[in-house]
Amino acid sequence: MEEKNNYCGIDVSSETLDLYFKNKEGVLQHLQVTNTVTGFRKMIRSAGRETHFVMEATGVYHLHLIFFLKEQNIAFSVVNALQIKRYIQMHLERNKSDKKDAKRIYEYGVERRPEIYAMPDTEYFECRSLNNAIHDLTKEITKFSNQIHSIKKCPFDTKTIEKSFEKIIKKLREEKQNLEIILQQKLIAWEAEMLKLVTSVKGIGRRAAAELIIYTQGFKDMNSYKQLISYAGLSPTEYRSGSSIRGRIRICKQGGKQLRHILYMCALNAKKTNAQCRTLFDRLVEKGKNKKAAVIAVCNKLLKIVFGVVKNKTAYLDNFIVKSA
């Protein structure tokens, strides 16, 4: 039987790392270190270089640590935060603390033995950071636009406030445009050919192409278009039990919310401009399908086309695909 590795569960926060592991004497131990290189070195000295470190994805707070572990050639896993959350809930944990979370992550590592994390390219992290910033600016623009809309309903003079908000929106849009230009430059440097292939699909613009490439890490480990649809949270799911519960079939929505939103907007365009998508949409509507459901079907069709274009390394032309030069 294969011997189990020694695992270390890490609960990551902005300032500290809570560790739970077996020390050199074989005794389970909790240790808290700073989320800095000094703390990382103390962690390695205490847990040992042969330890397999396990943590959950925490936005940006775990990035410094994984770059350090990669540089030191030390095994580690980054687990989806929802998987860790469900694992903790499965144990009916009533209380929550960083120490207890580290312990559960350690137990998760021992029981599930997660695969060693395949470190993406540095360009991926740069593009993802830019993409997230663009999302944040978009939310701010929407927020101030909504505030202008609502404040105009006031029965008194609000011109000063409106002008102030309009200046902010103008500046936010300028910054968003600048970031979008930089993101495209980064994508060209990272995945130029893939960007060209994805944008060749009629209905998929540069923003959608960027979202797809970043979200899938350059379509890494994508073995079928169904995986891609699942990643976007567009795969159908049903909820049935016995003879009384008969839920409607819906999309699962366990995927990229922003990607799904962008794809929906692409589908609205593709059902008019893309011959294959237009045919699919019209056929479903003629059969009595709800128009929104038909648009979701177009989303899935677009993803299927994109997957084929990327995997076959071919450029898309409306109605047919030809080999790229």
Order of alpha helices (4+ residues) and beta strands (2+ residues): beta-beta-beta-alpha-beta-alpha-beta-alpha-alpha-alpha-alpha-alpha-alpha-beta-beta-beta-beta-alpha-alpha-alpha-beta-beta
